[in-house]
Amino acid sequence: MKSVDQELYDELYLLLDREHTVYTKMPPTYAEYPYYYMGVFYNNPKVTKDNYKGVLNATIHVWSRERIDVSNLSEVCLEYAKVIDITDRFKWLLNTGASNYRILEDNSTQDALHHGVVELEFKYIERRF
């Protein structure tokens, strides 16, 4: 049985990996741009006697040499997140008011890069069978 954060992680990975490379750990220096990097996931569960629910925050990173790629891929990530509604054990709802992205300049390499940080907030509740 997967944990709540692993269910969301896997679902996001599968959606993003349809069109672009997705890394689950820091990519090699020779990685082709643009790409996604699966970042940090924070779970804030609320367990009651009747159900298991909570809020899960996910961070997805986007890197490219072109700003337009980062902007477009960040938007794609938000759109994919909106379609996640049911996984094996949980029902999901993206909190669009708390989900966002920002684009930063990245000077950590010799290449001029742009770095998108997509922050997603999901509410979830365990499904009843």
A tleap script that builds the chain and sets N, CA, C and O, in Angstrom:
source leaprc.protein.ff14SB
mol = sequence {
  NMET LYS SER VAL ASP GLN GLU LEU TYR ASP
  GLU LEU TYR LEU LEU LEU ASP ARG GLU HIE
  THR VAL TYR THR LYS MET PRO PRO THR TYR
  ALA GLU TYR PRO TYR TYR TYR MET GLY VAL
  PHE TYR ASN ASN PRO LYS VAL THR LYS ASP
  ASN TYR LYS GLY VAL LEU ASN ALA THR ILE
  HIE VAL TRP SER ARG GLU ARG ILE ASP VAL
  SER ASN LEU SER GLU VAL CYS LEU GLU TYR
  ALA LYS VAL ILE ASP ILE THR ASP ARG PHE
  LYS TRP LEU LEU ASN THR GLY ALA SER ASN
  TYR ARG ILE LEU GLU ASP ASN SER THR GLN
  ASP ALA LEU HIE HIE GLY VAL VAL GLU LEU
  GLU PHE LYS TYR ILE GLU ARG ARG CPHE
}
set mol.1.N position { 0.844 -1.182 0.000 }
set mol.1.CA position { 0.000 0.000 0.000 }
set mol.1.C position { 0.889 1.245 0.000 }
set mol.1.O position { 1.801 1.374 0.818 }
set mol.2.N position { 0.609 2.153 -0.926 }
set mol.2.CA position { 1.391 3.379 -1.037 }
set mol.2.C position { 0.927 4.410 -0.011 }
set mol.2.O position { -0.239 4.449 0.382 }
set mol.3.N position { 1.874 5.235 0.404 }
set mol.3.CA position { 1.534 6.363 1.266 }
set mol.3.C position { 0.820 7.431 0.438 }
set mol.3.O position { 0.866 7.406 -0.792 }
set mol.4.N position { 0.172 8.354 1.108 }
set mol.4.CA position { -0.586 9.394 0.417 }
set mol.4.C position { 0.330 10.234 -0.469 }
set mol.4.O position { -0.037 10.550 -1.601 }
set mol.5.N position { 1.502 10.598 0.017 }
set mol.5.CA position { 2.388 11.426 -0.798 }
set mol.5.C position { 2.945 10.656 -1.994 }
set mol.5.O position { 3.176 11.238 -3.053 }
set mol.6.N position { 3.161 9.343 -1.829 }
set mol.6.CA position { 3.671 8.547 -2.945 }
set mol.6.C position { 2.619 8.396 -4.047 }
set mol.6.O position { 2.956 8.374 -5.231 }
set mol.7.N position { 1.357 8.293 -3.660 }
set mol.7.CA position { 0.296 8.216 -4.673 }
set mol.7.C position { 0.262 9.482 -5.532 }
set mol.7.O position { 0.152 9.406 -6.756 }
set mol.8.N position { 0.358 10.632 -4.888 }
set mol.8.CA position { 0.349 11.884 -5.646 }
set mol.8.C position { 1.629 12.029 -6.468 }
set mol.8.O position { 1.579 12.443 -7.627 }
set mol.9.N position { 2.760 11.696 -5.883 }
set mol.9.CA position { 4.050 11.770 -6.582 }
set mol.9.C position { 4.003 10.952 -7.870 }
set mol.9.O position { 4.374 11.440 -8.938 }
set mol.10.N position { 3.548 9.713 -7.762 }
set mol.10.CA position { 3.487 8.832 -8.932 }
set mol.10.C position { 2.537 9.377 -9.997 }
set mol.10.O position { 2.841 9.327 -11.189 }
set mol.11.N position { 1.396 9.894 -9.570 }
set mol.11.CA position { 0.410 10.425 -10.515 }
set mol.11.C position { 0.967 11.640 -11.262 }
set mol.11.O position { 0.837 11.735 -12.482 }
set mol.12.N position { 1.585 12.563 -10.530 }
set mol.12.CA position { 2.183 13.732 -11.175 }
set mol.12.C position { 3.309 13.333 -12.121 }
set mol.12.O position { 3.425 13.866 -13.224 }
set mol.13.N position { 4.133 12.392 -11.680 }
set mol.13.CA position { 5.236 11.931 -12.518 }
set mol.13.C position { 4.716 11.382 -13.847 }
set mol.13.O position { 5.223 11.741 -14.910 }
set mol.14.N position { 3.715 10.521 -13.787 }
set mol.14.CA position { 3.177 9.918 -15.010 }
set mol.14.C position { 2.586 10.961 -15.954 }
set mol.14.O position { 2.746 10.850 -17.170 }
set mol.15.N position { 1.916 11.959 -15.419 }
set mol.15.CA position { 1.341 13.010 -16.251 }
set mol.15.C position { 2.425 13.868 -16.910 }
set mol.15.O position { 2.351 14.150 -18.105 }
set mol.16.N position { 3.419 14.277 -16.140 }
set mol.16.CA position { 4.476 15.140 -16.664 }
set mol.16.C position { 5.384 14.415 -17.638 }
set mol.16.O position { 5.897 15.017 -18.582 }
set mol.17.N position { 5.583 13.135 -17.415 }
set mol.17.CA position { 6.508 12.339 -18.228 }
set mol.17.C position { 5.948 12.028 -19.622 }
set mol.17.O position { 6.665 11.481 -20.459 }
set mol.18.N position { 4.710 12.360 -19.877 }
set mol.18.CA position { 4.110 12.104 -21.192 }
set mol.18.C position { 4.830 12.864 -22.307 }
set mol.18.O position { 4.983 12.351 -23.416 }
set mol.19.N position { 5.267 14.075 -22.010 }
set mol.19.CA position { 5.807 14.935 -23.051 }
set mol.19.C position { 7.240 15.401 -22.810 }
set mol.19.O position { 7.922 15.802 -23.753 }
set mol.20.N position { 7.704 15.355 -21.568 }
set mol.20.CA position { 9.026 15.900 -21.252 }
set mol.20.C position { 9.760 14.997 -20.272 }
set mol.20.O position { 9.155 14.180 -19.578 }
set mol.21.N position { 11.047 15.160 -20.235 }
set mol.21.CA position { 11.861 14.384 -19.307 }
set mol.21.C position { 11.581 14.839 -17.883 }
set mol.21.O position { 11.497 16.034 -17.600 }
set mol.22.N position { 11.438 13.864 -16.993 }
set mol.22.CA position { 11.216 14.142 -15.580 }
set mol.22.C position { 12.294 13.405 -14.788 }
set mol.22.O position { 12.507 12.207 -14.969 }
set mol.23.N position { 12.962 14.135 -13.916 }
set mol.23.CA position { 13.980 13.534 -13.053 }
set mol.23.C position { 13.453 13.447 -11.628 }
set mol.23.O position { 12.760 14.345 -11.151 }
set mol.24.N position { 13.790 12.359 -10.962 }
set mol.24.CA position { 13.393 12.177 -9.563 }
set mol.24.C position { 14.552 12.457 -8.617 }
set mol.24.O position { 14.377 12.461 -7.399 }
set mol.25.N position { 15.716 12.686 -9.170 }
set mol.25.CA position { 16.875 13.137 -8.404 }
set mol.25.C position { 17.592 14.157 -9.282 }
set mol.25.O position { 17.265 14.304 -10.460 }
set mol.26.N position { 18.544 14.843 -8.727 }
set mol.26.CA position { 19.222 15.882 -9.499 }
set mol.26.C position { 19.778 15.287 -10.789 }
set mol.26.O position { 20.479 14.276 -10.756 }
set mol.27.N position { 19.468 15.908 -11.919 }
set mol.27.CA position { 19.883 15.356 -13.212 }
set mol.27.C position { 21.391 15.502 -13.432 }
set mol.27.O position { 22.050 16.319 -12.788 }
set mol.28.N position { 21.916 14.705 -14.341 }
set mol.28.CA position { 23.342 14.828 -14.661 }
set mol.28.C position { 23.626 16.163 -15.351 }
set mol.28.O position { 22.713 16.800 -15.878 }
set mol.29.N position { 24.853 16.570 -15.345 }
set mol.29.CA position { 25.223 17.862 -15.940 }
set mol.29.C position { 24.970 17.903 -17.445 }
set mol.29.O position { 24.815 18.983 -18.015 }
set mol.30.N position { 24.926 16.758 -18.084 }
set mol.30.CA position { 24.704 16.716 -19.528 }
set mol.30.C position { 23.217 16.591 -19.893 }
set mol.30.O position { 22.891 16.342 -21.053 }
set mol.31.N position { 22.330 16.757 -18.938 }
set mol.31.CA position { 20.888 16.627 -19.196 }
set mol.31.C position { 20.429 17.642 -20.246 }
set mol.31.O position { 20.881 18.787 -20.265 }
set mol.32.N position { 19.535 17.200 -21.104 }
set mol.32.CA position { 18.961 18.068 -22.137 }
set mol.32.C position { 17.856 18.935 -21.520 }
set mol.32.O position { 17.075 18.466 -20.692 }
set mol.33.N position { 17.806 20.184 -21.930 }
set mol.33.CA position { 16.764 21.100 -21.478 }
set mol.33.C position { 15.649 21.120 -22.510 }
set mol.33.O position { 15.911 20.856 -23.684 }
set mol.34.N position { 14.428 21.419 -22.125 }
set mol.34.CA position { 13.919 21.632 -20.775 }
set mol.34.C position { 13.619 20.308 -20.076 }
set mol.34.O position { 13.502 19.264 -20.716 }
set mol.35.N position { 13.497 20.373 -18.750 }
set mol.35.CA position { 13.108 19.181 -17.994 }
set mol.35.C position { 12.422 19.580 -16.694 }
set mol.35.O position { 12.540 20.705 -16.210 }
set mol.36.N position { 11.704 18.607 -16.158 }
set mol.36.CA position { 11.084 18.725 -14.832 }
set mol.36.C position { 11.944 17.983 -13.815 }
set mol.36.O position { 12.633 17.017 -14.142 }
set mol.37.N position { 11.886 18.455 -12.591 }
set mol.37.CA position { 12.528 17.768 -11.465 }
set mol.37.C position { 11.504 17.692 -10.336 }
set mol.37.O position { 10.966 18.711 -9.905 }
set mol.38.N position { 11.243 16.481 -9.865 }
set mol.38.CA position { 10.276 16.284 -8.777 }
set mol.38.C position { 10.914 16.745 -7.468 }
set mol.38.O position { 11.923 16.191 -7.030 }
set mol.39.N position { 10.326 17.748 -6.859 }
set mol.39.CA position { 10.897 18.329 -5.653 }
set mol.39.C position { 10.319 17.753 -4.375 }
set mol.39.O position { 10.030 16.561 -4.279 }
set mol.40.N position { 10.161 18.617 -3.412 }
set mol.40.CA position { 9.757 18.237 -2.059 }
set mol.40.C position { 8.236 18.111 -1.971 }
set mol.40.O position { 7.500 18.889 -2.577 }
set mol.41.N position { 7.784 17.122 -1.212 }
set mol.41.CA position { 6.359 16.932 -0.927 }
set mol.41.C position { 6.179 17.019 0.587 }
set mol.41.O position { 6.889 16.355 1.342 }
set mol.42.N position { 5.216 17.850 1.026 }
set mol.42.CA position { 4.897 18.006 2.446 }
set mol.42.C position { 3.479 17.531 2.695 }
set mol.42.O position { 2.545 17.947 2.009 }
set mol.43.N position { 3.323 16.665 3.671 }
set mol.43.CA position { 1.999 16.154 4.017 }
set mol.43.C position { 1.589 16.689 5.376 }
set mol.43.O position { 2.353 16.618 6.338 }
set mol.44.N position { 0.383 17.224 5.451 }
set mol.44.CA position { -0.180 17.695 6.712 }
set mol.44.C position { -1.493 16.936 6.937 }
set mol.44.O position { -2.568 17.447 6.623 }
set mol.45.N position { -1.403 15.709 7.483 }
set mol.45.CA position { -2.605 14.882 7.626 }
set mol.45.C position { -3.458 15.289 8.817 }
set mol.45.O position { -2.985 15.859 9.801 }
set mol.46.N position { -4.729 14.970 8.678 }
set mol.46.CA position { -5.668 15.135 9.792 }
set mol.46.C position { -6.401 13.805 9.902 }
set mol.46.O position { -7.258 13.484 9.079 }
set mol.47.N position { -6.059 13.051 10.911 }
set mol.47.CA position { -6.666 11.745 11.100 }
set mol.47.C position { -7.775 11.867 12.138 }
set mol.47.O position { -7.558 12.350 13.249 }
set mol.48.N position { -8.954 11.425 11.757 }
set mol.48.CA position { -10.075 11.402 12.686 }
set mol.48.C position { -10.544 9.958 12.835 }
set mol.48.O position { -10.027 9.063 12.167 }
set mol.49.N position { -11.502 9.736 13.690 }
set mol.49.CA position { -12.002 8.370 13.858 }
set mol.49.C position { -12.774 7.885 12.630 }
set mol.49.O position { -12.948 6.682 12.436 }
set mol.50.N position { -13.239 8.833 11.799 }
set mol.50.CA position { -14.033 8.468 10.630 }
set mol.50.C position { -13.255 8.421 9.323 }
set mol.50.O position { -13.629 7.689 8.407 }
set mol.51.N position { -12.164 9.205 9.227 }
set mol.51.CA position { -11.450 9.220 7.950 }
set mol.51.C position { -10.027 9.752 8.096 }
set mol.51.O position { -9.604 10.217 9.155 }
set mol.52.N position { -9.323 9.659 6.990 }
set mol.52.CA position { -7.949 10.153 6.874 }
set mol.52.C position { -7.964 11.186 5.772 }
set mol.52.O position { -8.258 10.863 4.621 }
set mol.53.N position { -7.653 12.421 6.104 }
set mol.53.CA position { -7.672 13.493 5.133 }
set mol.53.C position { -6.553 14.461 5.467 }
set mol.53.O position { -5.859 14.303 6.472 }
set mol.54.N position { -6.383 15.457 4.624 }
set mol.54.CA position { -5.349 16.431 4.910 }
set mol.54.C position { -5.031 17.303 3.719 }
set mol.54.O position { -5.788 17.384 2.752 }
set mol.55.N position { -3.892 17.950 3.818 }
set mol.55.CA position { -3.390 18.829 2.771 }
set mol.55.C position { -1.979 18.367 2.431 }
set mol.55.O position { -1.162 18.113 3.316 }
set mol.56.N position { -1.711 18.262 1.139 }
set mol.56.CA position { -0.400 17.850 0.679 }
set mol.56.C position { 0.136 18.904 -0.281 }
set mol.56.O position { -0.519 19.248 -1.265 }
set mol.57.N position { 1.330 19.415 0.008 }
set mol.57.CA position { 1.982 20.395 -0.845 }
set mol.57.C position { 3.086 19.717 -1.634 }
set mol.57.O position { 3.868 18.939 -1.088 }
set mol.58.N position { 3.143 20.018 -2.923 }
set mol.58.CA position { 4.156 19.443 -3.810 }
set mol.58.C position { 4.875 20.566 -4.537 }
set mol.58.O position { 4.260 21.549 -4.950 }
set mol.59.N position { 6.184 20.408 -4.689 }
set mol.59.CA position { 6.987 21.371 -5.435 }
set mol.59.C position { 7.607 20.666 -6.632 }
set mol.59.O position { 8.270 19.639 -6.488 }
set mol.60.N position { 7.385 21.226 -7.810 }
set mol.60.CA position { 7.948 20.708 -9.054 }
set mol.60.C position { 8.838 21.808 -9.633 }
set mol.60.O position { 8.435 22.969 -9.698 }
set mol.61.N position { 10.042 21.440 -10.049 }
set mol.61.CA position { 10.978 22.403 -10.626 }
set mol.61.C position { 11.041 22.212 -12.141 }
set mol.61.O position { 10.906 21.097 -12.645 }
set mol.62.N position { 11.246 23.306 -12.849 }
set mol.62.CA position { 11.389 23.296 -14.306 }
set mol.62.C position { 12.658 24.078 -14.652 }
set mol.62.O position { 12.870 25.179 -14.146 }
set mol.63.N position { 13.496 23.504 -15.513 }
set mol.63.CA position { 14.695 24.210 -15.966 }
set mol.63.C position { 14.742 24.243 -17.486 }
set mol.63.O position { 14.381 23.278 -18.161 }
set mol.64.N position { 15.197 25.381 -18.010 }
set mol.64.CA position { 15.406 25.515 -19.441 }
set mol.64.C position { 16.327 26.703 -19.708 }
set mol.64.O position { 16.517 27.568 -18.854 }
set mol.65.N position { 16.884 26.720 -20.899 }
set mol.65.CA position { 17.675 27.882 -21.328 }
set mol.65.C position { 16.757 29.029 -21.755 }
set mol.65.O position { 17.150 30.196 -21.737 }
set mol.66.N position { 15.538 28.679 -22.136 }
set mol.66.CA position { 14.584 29.673 -22.628 }
set mol.66.C position { 13.491 29.934 -21.592 }
set mol.66.O position { 12.875 29.006 -21.068 }
set mol.67.N position { 13.270 31.205 -21.313 }
set mol.67.CA position { 12.246 31.560 -20.334 }
set mol.67.C position { 10.862 31.093 -20.769 }
set mol.67.O position { 10.073 30.633 -19.943 }
set mol.68.N position { 10.567 31.208 -22.048 }
set mol.68.CA position { 9.246 30.816 -22.546 }
set mol.68.C position { 8.968 29.334 -22.278 }
set mol.68.O position { 7.831 28.962 -21.989 }
set mol.69.N position { 9.997 28.490 -22.372 }
set mol.69.CA position { 9.817 27.062 -22.065 }
set mol.69.C position { 9.422 26.866 -20.607 }
set mol.69.O position { 8.527 26.081 -20.296 }
set mol.70.N position { 10.094 27.582 -19.724 }
set mol.70.CA position { 9.797 27.458 -18.294 }
set mol.70.C position { 8.380 27.937 -18.005 }
set mol.70.O position { 7.646 27.303 -17.247 }
set mol.71.N position { 8.004 29.048 -18.606 }
set mol.71.CA position { 6.651 29.575 -18.414 }
set mol.71.C position { 5.606 28.579 -18.916 }
set mol.71.O position { 4.641 28.284 -18.211 }
set mol.72.N position { 5.794 28.065 -20.124 }
set mol.72.CA position { 4.828 27.123 -20.697 }
set mol.72.C position { 4.762 25.819 -19.907 }
set mol.72.O position { 3.670 25.317 -19.641 }
set mol.73.N position { 5.909 25.268 -19.532 }
set mol.73.CA position { 5.914 24.003 -18.792 }
set mol.73.C position { 5.352 24.161 -17.382 }
set mol.73.O position { 4.752 23.230 -16.847 }
set mol.74.N position { 5.541 25.319 -16.786 }
set mol.74.CA position { 4.935 25.573 -15.472 }
set mol.74.C position { 3.418 25.596 -15.578 }
set mol.74.O position { 2.722 25.054 -14.720 }
set mol.75.N position { 2.904 26.227 -16.636 }
set mol.75.CA position { 1.461 26.234 -16.887 }
set mol.75.C position { 0.937 24.827 -17.144 }
set mol.75.O position { -0.129 24.460 -16.649 }
set mol.76.N position { 1.688 24.032 -17.923 }
set mol.76.CA position { 1.300 22.645 -18.192 }
set mol.76.C position { 1.216 21.867 -16.882 }
set mol.76.O position { 0.283 21.091 -16.675 }
set mol.77.N position { 2.174 22.073 -16.016 }
set mol.77.CA position { 2.173 21.383 -14.722 }
set mol.77.C position { 0.915 21.731 -13.919 }
set mol.77.O position { 0.285 20.847 -13.339 }
set mol.78.N position { 0.553 23.006 -13.888 }
set mol.78.CA position { -0.672 23.413 -13.185 }
set mol.78.C position { -1.914 22.780 -13.815 }
set mol.78.O position { -2.819 22.342 -13.104 }
set mol.79.N position { -1.955 22.733 -15.133 }
set mol.79.CA position { -3.103 22.139 -15.819 }
set mol.79.C position { -3.202 20.635 -15.536 }
set mol.79.O position { -4.292 20.124 -15.278 }
set mol.80.N position { -2.077 19.934 -15.584 }
set mol.80.CA position { -2.088 18.504 -15.258 }
set mol.80.C position { -2.545 18.275 -13.819 }
set mol.80.O position { -3.292 17.335 -13.544 }
set mol.81.N position { -2.106 19.119 -12.917 }
set mol.81.CA position { -2.487 18.961 -11.510 }
set mol.81.C position { -4.000 19.087 -11.328 }
set mol.81.O position { -4.575 18.450 -10.444 }
set mol.82.N position { -4.639 19.896 -12.152 }
set mol.82.CA position { -6.094 20.082 -12.050 }
set mol.82.C position { -6.875 18.823 -12.400 }
set mol.82.O position { -7.998 18.648 -11.926 }
set mol.83.N position { -6.304 17.943 -13.221 }
set mol.83.CA position { -7.055 16.759 -13.645 }
set mol.83.C position { -6.926 15.588 -12.662 }
set mol.83.O position { -7.633 14.588 -12.789 }
set mol.84.N position { -6.032 15.712 -11.695 }
set mol.84.CA position { -5.897 14.636 -10.709 }
set mol.84.C position { -7.080 14.718 -9.763 }
set mol.84.O position { -7.245 15.700 -9.040 }
set mol.85.N position { -7.910 13.667 -9.774 }
set mol.85.CA position { -9.066 13.676 -8.884 }
set mol.85.C position { -9.190 12.407 -8.051 }
set mol.85.O position { -9.640 12.464 -6.907 }
set mol.86.N position { -8.805 11.283 -8.596 }
set mol.86.CA position { -8.903 10.020 -7.848 }
set mol.86.C position { -7.672 9.174 -8.123 }
set mol.86.O position { -7.269 8.996 -9.272 }
set mol.87.N position { -7.078 8.654 -7.052 }
set mol.87.CA position { -6.020 7.647 -7.166 }
set mol.87.C position { -6.520 6.399 -6.448 }
set mol.87.O position { -7.687 6.329 -6.063 }
set mol.88.N position { -5.661 5.432 -6.269 }
set mol.88.CA position { -6.097 4.161 -5.677 }
set mol.88.C position { -6.833 4.322 -4.348 }
set mol.88.O position { -7.875 3.702 -4.133 }
set mol.89.N position { -6.294 5.150 -3.462 }
set mol.89.CA position { -6.871 5.256 -2.121 }
set mol.89.C position { -7.477 6.611 -1.785 }
set mol.89.O position { -8.160 6.743 -0.769 }
set mol.90.N position { -7.241 7.624 -2.624 }
set mol.90.CA position { -7.610 8.975 -2.219 }
set mol.90.C position { -8.366 9.738 -3.301 }
set mol.90.O position { -8.217 9.480 -4.496 }
set mol.91.N position { -9.184 10.689 -2.838 }
set mol.91.CA position { -9.807 11.689 -3.699 }
set mol.91.C position { -9.002 12.974 -3.510 }
set mol.91.O position { -8.593 13.302 -2.396 }
set mol.92.N position { -8.779 13.699 -4.611 }
set mol.92.CA position { -7.914 14.874 -4.600 }
set mol.92.C position { -8.650 16.098 -5.122 }
set mol.92.O position { -9.528 15.997 -5.979 }
set mol.93.N position { -8.276 17.251 -4.593 }
set mol.93.CA position { -8.767 18.525 -5.090 }
set mol.93.C position { -7.615 19.521 -5.039 }
set mol.93.O position { -7.087 19.818 -3.967 }
set mol.94.N position { -7.227 20.036 -6.211 }
set mol.94.CA position { -6.179 21.048 -6.265 }
set mol.94.C position { -6.738 22.369 -5.764 }
set mol.94.O position { -7.769 22.833 -6.250 }
set mol.95.N position { -6.074 22.965 -4.811 }
set mol.95.CA position { -6.446 24.291 -4.325 }
set mol.95.C position { -5.801 25.305 -5.266 }
set mol.95.O position { -4.643 25.679 -5.078 }
set mol.96.N position { -6.544 25.746 -6.272 }
set mol.96.CA position { -5.981 26.631 -7.296 }
set mol.96.C position { -5.599 27.998 -6.727 }
set mol.96.O position { -4.712 28.665 -7.260 }
set mol.97.N position { -6.257 28.412 -5.658 }
set mol.97.CA position { -5.930 29.699 -5.039 }
set mol.97.C position { -4.599 29.685 -4.306 }
set mol.97.O position { -3.988 30.735 -4.106 }
set mol.98.N position { -4.149 28.508 -3.906 }
set mol.98.CA position { -2.883 28.389 -3.177 }
set mol.98.C position { -1.778 27.778 -4.034 }
set mol.98.O position { -0.653 27.618 -3.561 }
set mol.99.N position { -2.077 27.436 -5.286 }
set mol.99.CA position { -1.087 26.852 -6.189 }
set mol.99.C position { -0.572 27.941 -7.128 }
set mol.99.O position { -1.343 28.774 -7.605 }
set mol.100.N position { 0.716 27.928 -7.387 }
set mol.100.CA position { 1.307 29.000 -8.173 }
set mol.100.C position { 2.649 28.573 -8.728 }
set mol.100.O position { 3.122 27.469 -8.462 }
set mol.101.N position { 3.262 29.465 -9.507 }
set mol.101.CA position { 4.642 29.251 -9.925 }
set mol.101.C position { 5.365 30.578 -10.023 }
set mol.101.O position { 4.760 31.638 -10.185 }
set mol.102.N position { 6.674 30.483 -9.919 }
set mol.102.CA position { 7.522 31.658 -10.110 }
set mol.102.C position { 8.701 31.250 -10.980 }
set mol.102.O position { 9.091 30.083 -11.011 }
set mol.103.N position { 9.261 32.221 -11.682 }
set mol.103.CA position { 10.385 31.963 -12.582 }
set mol.103.C position { 11.583 32.772 -12.091 }
set mol.103.O position { 11.506 33.987 -11.905 }
set mol.104.N position { 12.682 32.066 -11.888 }
set mol.104.CA position { 13.904 32.672 -11.376 }
set mol.104.C position { 15.016 32.555 -12.407 }
set mol.104.O position { 15.003 31.652 -13.244 }
set mol.105.N position { 15.964 33.458 -12.345 }
set mol.105.CA position { 17.179 33.302 -13.136 }
set mol.105.C position { 18.123 32.404 -12.363 }
set mol.105.O position { 18.234 32.509 -11.142 }
set mol.106.N position { 18.800 31.525 -13.074 }
set mol.106.CA position { 19.701 30.563 -12.445 }
set mol.106.C position { 21.100 30.767 -13.020 }
set mol.106.O position { 21.326 30.553 -14.211 }
set mol.107.N position { 22.020 31.175 -12.181 }
set mol.107.CA position { 23.397 31.393 -12.636 }
set mol.107.C position { 24.363 30.382 -12.017 }
set mol.107.O position { 25.544 30.671 -11.818 }
set mol.108.N position { 23.843 29.203 -11.719 }
set mol.108.CA position { 24.665 28.174 -11.075 }
set mol.108.C position { 25.539 27.410 -12.067 }
set mol.108.O position { 26.386 26.613 -11.663 }
set mol.109.N position { 25.338 27.646 -13.354 }
set mol.109.CA position { 26.148 26.990 -14.384 }
set mol.109.C position { 26.713 28.056 -15.316 }
set mol.109.O position { 26.416 29.242 -15.171 }
set mol.110.N position { 27.519 27.628 -16.263 }
set mol.110.CA position { 28.064 28.561 -17.254 }
set mol.110.C position { 26.976 29.043 -18.206 }
set mol.110.O position { 27.077 30.131 -18.772 }
set mol.111.N position { 25.934 28.229 -18.380 }
set mol.111.CA position { 24.819 28.594 -19.250 }
set mol.111.C position { 23.837 29.493 -18.500 }
set mol.111.O position { 23.633 29.345 -17.296 }
set mol.112.N position { 23.244 30.414 -19.228 }
set mol.112.CA position { 22.159 31.211 -18.653 }
set mol.112.C position { 20.913 30.331 -18.629 }
set mol.112.O position { 20.439 29.886 -19.675 }
set mol.113.N position { 20.389 30.085 -17.440 }
set mol.113.CA position { 19.225 29.212 -17.294 }
set mol.113.C position { 18.084 29.954 -16.624 }
set mol.113.O position { 18.277 30.957 -15.938 }
set mol.114.N position { 16.881 29.423 -16.847 }
set mol.114.CA position { 15.699 29.883 -16.132 }
set mol.114.C position { 15.168 28.709 -15.332 }
set mol.114.O position { 15.164 27.570 -15.799 }
set mol.115.N position { 14.721 29.000 -14.126 }
set mol.115.CA position { 14.290 27.970 -13.181 }
set mol.115.C position { 12.876 28.306 -12.725 }
set mol.115.O position { 12.641 29.347 -12.111 }
set mol.116.N position { 11.943 27.419 -13.029 }
set mol.116.CA position { 10.574 27.577 -12.566 }
set mol.116.C position { 10.336 26.746 -11.321 }
set mol.116.O position { 10.785 25.604 -11.233 }
set mol.117.N position { 9.634 27.316 -10.366 }
set mol.117.CA position { 9.263 26.608 -9.144 }
set mol.117.C position { 7.740 26.590 -9.090 }
set mol.117.O position { 7.100 27.621 -8.887 }
set mol.118.N position { 7.174 25.405 -9.273 }
set mol.118.CA position { 5.721 25.240 -9.276 }
set mol.118.C position { 5.322 24.679 -7.913 }
set mol.118.O position { 5.800 23.621 -7.503 }
set mol.119.N position { 4.453 25.389 -7.224 }
set mol.119.CA position { 3.989 24.960 -5.905 }
set mol.119.C position { 2.513 24.602 -6.001 }
set mol.119.O position { 1.678 25.421 -6.386 }
set mol.120.N position { 2.216 23.362 -5.643 }
set mol.120.CA position { 0.857 22.840 -5.734 }
set mol.120.C position { 0.347 22.495 -4.346 }
set mol.120.O position { 1.079 21.934 -3.530 }
set mol.121.N position { -0.906 22.829 -4.078 }
set mol.121.CA position { -1.527 22.449 -2.812 }
set mol.121.C position { -2.779 21.626 -3.111 }
set mol.121.O position { -3.709 22.087 -3.773 }
set mol.122.N position { -2.774 20.412 -2.609 }
set mol.122.CA position { -3.899 19.500 -2.794 }
set mol.122.C position { -4.566 19.217 -1.459 }
set mol.122.O position { -3.900 19.054 -0.437 }
set mol.123.N position { -5.884 19.162 -1.484 }
set mol.123.CA position { -6.643 18.613 -0.363 }
set mol.123.C position { -6.970 17.176 -0.733 }
set mol.123.O position { -7.228 16.880 -1.899 }
set mol.124.N position { -6.962 16.291 0.238 }
set mol.124.CA position { -7.272 14.897 -0.043 }
set mol.124.C position { -8.097 14.284 1.076 }
set mol.124.O position { -8.094 14.749 2.216 }
set mol.125.N position { -8.795 13.237 0.712 }
set mol.125.CA position { -9.543 12.440 1.682 }
set mol.125.C position { -9.480 10.985 1.219 }
set mol.125.O position { -9.529 10.692 0.024 }
set mol.126.N position { -9.373 10.103 2.173 }
set mol.126.CA position { -9.317 8.683 1.826 }
set mol.126.C position { -10.671 8.228 1.284 }
set mol.126.O position { -11.724 8.572 1.822 }
set mol.127.N position { -10.614 7.447 0.209 }
set mol.127.CA position { -11.834 6.942 -0.401 }
set mol.127.C position { -12.421 5.822 0.455 }
set mol.127.O position { -11.694 5.057 1.088 }
set mol.128.N position { -13.723 5.745 0.460 }
set mol.128.CA position { -14.458 4.644 1.135 }
set mol.128.C position { -14.913 3.657 0.079 }
set mol.128.O position { -15.482 4.049 -0.939 }
set mol.129.N position { -14.668 2.397 0.313 }
set mol.129.CA position { -15.064 1.363 -0.650 }
set mol.129.C position { -16.274 0.605 -0.177 }
set mol.129.O position { -16.743 -0.301 -0.866 }
savepdb mol mol.pdb
quit
